[in-house]
């Protein structure tokens, strides 16, 4: 059984439960990576990423959770589960391109944060 923040228990076989965990965490990681890319674009066009986040999050179809830009996703589950989903796909000759791109964006975001910190420190 799997319980995903609801009172319901979803019964499924172990393979489906494992995939559910990988997919759920990868989707949340995608939202974070996407907002990091949007933040970079907002900087270039003069838009306020917080206003954009608020506007997008007010759409009930999307919701406001996991729409914050920042240093990227981390923790004990997101990186591991994104990689596990990519690996599982490749083991079965299925390229999960959005998951691959999500990981690539997250890796790049770490470098962006370091560059911004260096620039901020150097301009003091």
N, C-alpha and C positions, 0 to 999 in steps of 0.2 A: 504493500500500500504506500501511496505517496500523498502527503498533505501539503499543498502549496498555498499557505496563508489563507486558507478557508477552513470552514468547519467540516468540509467534505473529505472523505478519504477516497482516493481514486485507486481502484484495484487494477493491477496490470502485472505482466510477467516481469522478471528481473531485467531483461534486456530493454524493455520499454521504460522501466523506471530509471535505468542508467541513462538512456537517451534523453528522457525528460529532464533530468538534472543538467546534463550537458547543454541541451538546447535552451533551457530557461536561463541559465547563467550566461550563455553566449549572447542571447538576445539582450540581456541587461548590459553586458559589456559593449555590445554594438551601439546601444543608445549613448553610452558615455563617450565612446570613440567618435561617433557621429557629431555629438555636441562639441567635442574638441576641434573637429574640422570646421564646424560652423563658427566657432569662436575665432579661429584664424581668419576666416573670411570676413567676419564682422569687423575685426581690427582693420582689415584692408579697405572696407567700404564705408567705415565710420558708423556702423550700427552698434548698438549696445546689446551684447550677447545676453545680458540678464533680462532685458525687455523682450528679446526674441524668445528666450526660454520661457518666460512667463506667458507670452502669447501662444506659443506652441503647446505648452502644458495645459492651457485653459481649454483646449480641444478635448472633449470627453473621450474621443476615440484614442487619444494618445496618453493623456494624463501627465502629471508633473514629476513623477518619480524617475530617477536616474537620468535627468536632463542637465546635470551640472557639468560644466567644463572644468578642467583642472589638470593635474599632473598625469592623468590616466588612471586606469583601474588597476587594482592590485589585490592584496589579500590572499587568503589561502585557497579560494575556490575559483574566482574568475579566470586567472591566467591558466590554471591547471585544466579547467573544464573547456576553455576555448581550444587549448592544445589537444585535449582528448577528443573533442568533436572532430577537429581537423584530421587527427591521426586515425580515428575510426573510419572516417570517410575514405581516406586514402587506402586503408587496409581493404576496403571493399570497392575500390576503383571509382569513388565518388569524390570529386573535388568540391569542398564546401567553401566556395570563393568568398562569400561574405565573412565567414569566420577567419579565413586567412587574412583578408583585408583588415578586419578588426584588430587582429594581433599586430599587423604591420603598423597601423595607425597608432596603436598604444605604444609600441616601441619607439616610434618617431616622436611621440609626445614627450617622452622622458627627455630627449635631447632638446626639444623646444624649451622646456622648463629650465634646463641648465643654461641654455643661451640667454634666456630672459634674466635669470638671476645674475649671470656674469655681467650683462649689460647694465642692470640696475646698480650693481656694486661698483662697476667701473665709472659710472656717471656721477658718483657721489663726490 
